[in-house]
Amino acid sequence: MDFEIIHIDETDSTNRWLRVHPSEHDVVVWTDFQTAGRGCGTNRWESERGKNLLFSVLIHPAGSLPANRQFHISMAVSLAICEALEQRIGDISIKWPNDIYWRGGKICGILIENALQGSYIKDSIIGVGLNVNQREFHSDAPNPVSLWQITEQDTDREELLHDILRCLTKNLDQEVRSRYMAKLYRRKGYHPYVDQKGAFMAEIMDVEDDGHLLLYDDSGQQRRYAFKEVQFVL
């Protein structure tokens, strides 16, 4: 992919910026600061000005990706970020569906907004917040971590962005499911989860093509969840 890359000093949200400035081309906008950066749902994303990598990518699958396979985008971008980070640090994993973890800490969040045309993805806006050079976090988020906290070195944000985009371009054109499964956080063994009925222990069985998580609990039952229907107990 040949991305048009736009840098802006400040915006409310890079995802919203791309919605307000639509393009027929593949576009990346990155910023030094978001006044209303958000995670999934009502979550806010804490980021010190000029310290982290905040960007959104607009792509146009153009009828090549059916709506029931839209989770391919989530897997491709998750793996792209993992691959770029693994050039710098180890112990990177993906907490289903697409949070990026270093050991037990969250280093990156991803928010994807897809628009459909018939039964296909018309375009997709992929928002990424990656903790790069921030040294301290003050929000009530339970487990943030940054590259600086891991390496005690500053990282060139623009260089990291280009590494991620190269990996993303490759992954979007490949079958990535087996690599995604291999990178899952808590992939092996039984771990604590909680759903609307309460806490339980389970192991990951599979992730379906549409993104549903399949768990096998310690009573021998299979459980199937969409995003936000189950939580990892950290």
Secondary structure, 3 states (H helix, E strand, C coil): CCCEEEEEEEECCHHHHHHHCCCCCCEEEEEEEECCCECCCCCECCCCCCCCEEEEEEECCCCCCEHHHCHHHHHHHHHHHHHHHHCCCCCEEEECCCEEEECCEEEEEEEEEEEEECCEEEEEEEEEEECCCCCCCCCCCCCECCHHHHHCCCCCHHHHHHHHHHHHHHHHCCCCHHHHHHCECCCCCCEEEEECCEEEEEEEEEECCCCCEEEEECCCCEEEECCCCCEECC
